[in-house]
Amino acid sequence: MSAGTAEAAFWAAFLRNRNVEAATAGDGAVAVAGGYALFVAGTLIDYAVGAGSARPLRDDDLTVAESFYAARGAPARFEVEASVLERDAALLSARGYAEFGPTLAGLEATIGPPAAPGGIPVRTTTDRARWADLVARAAADTLADSGLLLRTAAVNAAAAHALVIATVDGNDAGAAALGITSDTALLYSAAVLPGFRGRGVHRALLAARLGIAHQRGTGRAVFKTAPDSPAERSAAQFAFVRTGLLKRVYRDT
């Protein structure tokens, strides 16, 4: 199972099992060529993941995704491996897709015994609201819409199998989430408050989640981050390797 397929399956399972009410009636997932088109209203979860990982994309795949998003008043967006984008470039271009947003690095590692505890304490929490507020504040310098950040963080918290918070000098400094699907641990939604960056908080969050995943019998971990970022350098200390680059494309409704 590719990292994109694992991520898509994780979110699709969450959305299938989520309580449906008026506010979430439009949320959902639809299978697309080894991945899923995902949508959660009012959040940043509004694009397809893992599509094209099982086989080349076809016109009917794109029609399914485009119809899914059009019914929700949203443009069709895909996050695909750079190799998929290159392979299926002619089809995507003919359908009117264009690249947008930053390129991400996909990282993967085999999970081994937990690393020795570092100097930054990390605790698990079940307080989703506090966790989401911390993540939204820590990510505030990446997006001006604080409401969008908080809603996305709240959904990320609801989907997670474990939430962790790191503290520095007794203050909450950063937070992150862990999701598990099959034998794959998804490390996502890590964010560190600006005043605590560069002090090993991200490394501590990584170590804590890998330890939890190991305890739960998970053999592989994956996550996404900006290429050549401090997060990627931290991950190298845990034997993560870059497995590819991820790019996003979209088509207006």
Buried (B, 14 or more C-beta within 10 A) or exposed (E): BBBBBBBBBBBBBBBEEBEEEEEBEBBBBBBBBBBBBBBBBBBBBBBBBBBBBBEEBBEEBBEBBBEBBEEBEBBBBBBBBBEBBEBBEEBBEEBEBEEEEEEBBBBBBEBEEBBEEBEBBBEEBEEBEBBBBBBBBBBBEEEEEEEBBBBBBBBBBBBBBBBBBBBBEEEBBBBBBBBBBEEBBBBBBBBBBEEBBEBBBBBBBBBBBBBBBBEEEBEBBBBBBEBEEBBBEBBEEBEBEBBBBBBBBBBEE
